[in-house]
Amino acid sequence: MRTNNTCSAFVVGSHPVRPVHPVQNAEPPHPVGLLSPAAAAFDAVAPRFDARFGAWLSVAAQRRAVRAALLDAFPVGARVLELGGGTGEDAAWLARRGRTVLLTDPSPAMVREAAAKLVPLGMPEPTIAPAERLPELSELHASGSLDGAFSNFAALNCVTDLAAVGLGLARLVRPGGRALLVVFGTLAVGEWVVQLARGDARAAFRRLARGDVPARLGGHDFSVRYHRGADLVRALAPWFRPVARRGIGVCVPPSAAEPWISRHPRLLGALEAADRVVSRPLAALGDHVLYDFVRTETAA
């Protein structure tokens, strides 16, 4: 499940990777054949995406945890990049709180949805840009021109070339800037509980897999990868140094528990309160894990 800015996905099928389109703004729309399989899947559901997932309380609870970290990392006036920003929910939220967000996403339809929210707020026009093409995007901006970057709800789990992401971020983010990257947790206990209760052991433990894992959304097949923390650290070195991690949804259940958990808001509230206590010591058990990096002085 992708929640406004993610590659969180329904895992059932596979698809070969097609070439991605070049970096550019939201117009004109691109033929589906030019998109990566993941971008084509989210392109297909973009117009109804917010309505489909926006009402889920588990998603809102996990989003609140991430947003608290974003406010802490990026002060008022900060200029930040968002990778895989989807329909722009987080970018618009930050914009209303005095941050400037350059949103990127590989799906033209998602970018159009985001532009409708962000342009009226005075934000830069969102950009159609797969995360793997970040080095190309960096050529359009001055080196070190951004105060930080973030990616929420597993957008990077649709990315195979993390090294390209690391290089692009290194060129764009100033020394001392932060990069907050939220990916799927690979030891997500909540996912185990929910899927085993349904009798689906394969779905319960799919995040332990290495390499491409088949996924499906909007009638389109694509692949995801369940990156480990070490994968991110290796891809961002030597330009970024890891400083912290926290679990997002250690106690709050994954979206697989929807719509049941949304019918029990008091229980969810108690689980969200518990998350605030255990999110750091039990970070590895989260439905998602937020990795916090700081930009070093090393030139890219």
C-alpha positions in Angstrom: 0.0 0.0 0.0 1.3 3.4 -0.9 0.1 6.2 1.3 0.3 9.4 -0.6 4.0 9.3 -0.9 5.3 5.7 -0.9 6.0 2.5 -2.7 4.2 0.5 -0.1 2.5 -2.1 -2.2 0.3 -5.2 -2.6 2.8 -8.0 -3.2 1.5 -10.6 -5.7 3.2 -10.5 -9.1 6.3 -9.5 -11.0 7.2 -7.3 -14.0 10.4 -6.5 -15.9 11.7 -3.0 -15.5 11.2 -0.7 -18.5 13.3 2.5 -19.2 12.3 5.5 -17.1 11.5 8.9 -18.6 13.7 11.9 -18.2 13.6 14.5 -15.4 11.1 17.2 -16.2 8.1 19.0 -14.8 4.5 17.8 -14.8 3.6 18.6 -18.4 3.1 17.1 -20.8 1.8 13.7 -19.5 3.8 10.7 -20.5 2.7 7.5 -22.1 2.6 4.6 -19.7 5.1 2.7 -21.8 7.8 5.2 -20.9 7.4 4.7 -17.2 8.9 2.2 -14.9 6.5 -0.5 -13.8 6.1 1.0 -10.3 5.5 4.5 -11.7 2.9 3.1 -14.1 1.1 1.4 -11.2 0.9 4.5 -9.2 0.0 6.6 -12.2 -3.1 4.4 -12.7 -4.4 5.1 -9.2 -3.3 8.7 -8.7 -6.7 10.4 -9.2 -8.4 8.3 -6.5 -5.4 7.7 -4.2 -6.1 10.2 -1.4 -9.7 9.1 -1.2 -8.7 5.5 -1.1 -6.1 5.6 1.6 -6.6 9.0 3.3 -9.2 7.8 5.8 -7.2 4.9 7.3 -6.3 5.8 10.8 -3.2 3.6 11.0 -1.8 5.5 8.1 -2.5 8.8 9.8 -0.9 7.6 13.0 2.3 6.6 11.3 2.3 9.8 9.3 2.1 11.9 12.5 5.3 10.1 13.8 7.2 10.9 10.6 6.0 14.5 10.5 7.2 15.1 14.1 10.6 14.0 13.0 10.5 16.3 9.9 9.6 19.3 12.0 12.5 18.6 14.3 15.0 18.1 11.4 13.9 21.0 9.2 13.4 24.4 10.9 11.1 27.1 9.5 12.6 28.5 6.3 14.4 25.3 5.3 14.5 24.2 1.7 14.1 20.5 1.3 13.7 17.9 -1.4 11.1 15.1 -1.2 11.7 11.8 -3.0 8.6 9.9 -4.1 6.3 12.6 -2.8 3.2 11.2 -4.5 0.1 13.4 -4.2 1.9 15.9 -2.0 0.3 15.4 1.4 3.5 15.7 3.4 4.9 18.5 1.2 1.8 20.6 1.6 1.7 20.0 5.3 5.3 21.2 5.6 4.6 24.2 3.3 1.9 25.4 5.6 4.4 25.3 8.4 7.0 27.5 6.7 9.2 25.0 4.9 9.9 25.1 1.1 9.6 21.6 -0.5 10.8 20.6 -3.9 8.7 17.5 -4.6 9.7 14.8 -7.0 8.0 11.6 -8.0 8.3 9.2 -11.0 4.6 9.2 -11.7 3.3 12.1 -13.9 -0.2 11.7 -12.6 1.0 11.8 -9.0 2.9 14.9 -9.8 -0.2 16.6 -11.2 -2.1 15.8 -8.1 0.7 17.2 -6.0 1.0 20.4 -8.1 -2.7 21.2 -7.5 -1.9 21.3 -3.8 1.6 22.8 -3.8 1.6 25.6 -6.4 -1.3 27.5 -4.7 0.9 27.4 -1.5 3.8 29.1 -3.4 5.9 26.0 -3.6 8.1 25.2 -6.6 6.5 23.2 -9.4 6.8 19.5 -8.6 9.1 17.5 -10.8 8.7 14.2 -12.6 11.9 12.5 -11.5 12.6 8.9 -10.6 14.9 8.7 -7.6 17.5 6.9 -9.6 17.8 10.0 -11.8 18.6 12.2 -8.9 22.2 12.9 -10.1 20.6 14.3 -13.3 18.2 16.5 -11.3 21.2 17.8 -9.3 22.6 19.3 -12.4 19.7 21.7 -12.5 20.4 23.1 -9.0 23.4 24.7 -7.3 25.6 22.3 -5.3 24.5 22.3 -1.7 21.5 24.4 -2.4 19.1 22.4 -0.2 19.0 22.2 3.6 17.9 18.5 3.5 15.8 15.8 2.0 13.3 13.2 3.0 11.4 10.2 1.6 8.3 8.9 3.4 6.4 5.6 3.4 8.8 3.4 1.5 9.1 5.3 -1.8 12.7 4.1 -1.8 11.6 0.5 -1.7 10.7 0.9 -5.4 14.3 1.9 -6.1 17.0 -0.6 -7.1 19.9 1.8 -7.5 20.4 3.3 -4.1 23.9 4.5 -4.9 22.5 6.9 -7.5 20.2 8.3 -4.8 23.1 8.8 -2.5 25.2 10.6 -5.1 22.3 12.9 -6.1 21.5 13.8 -2.5 25.2 14.5 -1.8 25.3 17.0 -4.6 22.1 18.8 -3.5 22.2 18.8 0.3 24.6 21.2 2.1 27.1 19.9 4.7 25.3 19.6 8.0 21.9 19.1 6.2 19.7 16.1 7.1 18.3 13.3 5.1 15.3 11.4 6.6 14.5 8.2 4.7 11.6 6.0 5.7 11.6 2.5 4.3 9.8 -0.7 5.0 10.9 -2.5 8.2 12.1 -6.0 7.4 11.3 -7.4 10.9 7.8 -5.9 11.1 6.1 -7.9 13.9 2.8 -6.2 13.2 2.8 -7.5 9.6 3.6 -11.0 10.9 0.7 -11.0 13.3 -1.9 -9.6 10.9 -0.9 -11.9 8.0 -0.5 -15.0 10.1 -3.9 -14.4 11.6 -5.2 -14.5 8.0 -3.3 -17.7 7.3 -0.9 -16.2 4.8 2.6 -17.1 5.9 4.1 -16.1 2.6 2.8 -12.5 3.0 3.8 -12.4 6.6 7.5 -13.1 5.9 7.9 -11.6 2.4 10.0 -8.7 3.8 12.8 -11.1 4.8 13.4 -11.7 1.0 16.4 -10.3 -0.8 16.2 -8.9 -4.3 13.1 -8.2 -6.3 9.8 -9.1 -4.7 6.6 -9.1 -6.9 4.0 -6.5 -6.2 0.7 -5.4 -7.8 -1.4 -2.2 -7.7 -4.0 -0.6 -10.0 -3.8 -3.6 -12.3 -0.1 -3.2 -12.8 2.7 -5.6 -11.8 6.0 -4.3 -10.5 8.7 -5.1 -8.0 9.8 -3.8 -4.6 13.0 -4.4 -2.6 13.2 -4.6 1.1 16.3 -2.6 1.8 18.2 -3.1 5.1 19.6 -0.2 7.0 23.1 -1.3 6.0 22.1 -0.9 2.3 21.2 2.7 2.9 24.3 3.4 5.0 26.5 1.9 2.2 24.7 3.8 -0.5 25.0 7.2 1.2 28.6 6.8 2.4 30.9 8.7 2.6 28.6 11.8 2.0 26.1 11.1 4.8 26.6 9.7 8.3 23.8 7.8 10.1 22.8 9.5 13.4 19.6 7.9 14.5 16.8 5.5 13.6 13.3 5.0 14.9 10.5 2.6 14.2 7.3 3.9 12.6 4.5 1.6 13.5 6.2 -0.7 16.1 2.9 -1.0 18.0 0.6 0.8 15.5 -0.4 -1.9 13.1 0.4 -1.9 9.3 -2.2 -1.0 6.7 -2.8 -4.7 6.3 -4.9 -4.4 9.5 -7.3 -2.0 7.7 -10.2 -1.3 7.8 -10.5 -3.2 11.1 -8.1 -1.1 13.2 -9.8 2.2 12.0 -13.0 0.9 13.7 -11.2 0.8 17.0 -9.7 4.3 17.5 -9.2 4.0 21.2 -7.1 0.9 20.8 -5.2 2.6 18.0 -4.6 5.7 20.2 -3.1 3.5 23.0 -0.9 1.8 20.5 0.3 5.2 19.1 1.1 6.3 22.6 3.1 3.1 23.1 5.0 3.8 19.9 6.3 7.1 21.3 8.0 5.1 24.1 9.4 2.2 22.1 10.1 3.6 18.7 13.8 4.1 19.3 14.8 1.0 21.3 12.6 -1.3 19.1 13.2 0.6 15.8 14.0 -2.6 13.9 10.5 -4.0 14.6 8.6 -1.1 12.9 6.3 -1.4 10.0 8.5 1.3 8.6 11.9 2.5 9.9 13.0 6.1 9.7 16.8 6.5 9.1 18.2 9.9 10.0 21.5 10.9 8.2 23.6 14.1 8.4 25.6 15.4 5.4 29.3 15.3 5.9 31.9 17.7 4.5 33.0 15.1 1.8 32.6 16.5 -1.7 30.5 14.7 -4.2 
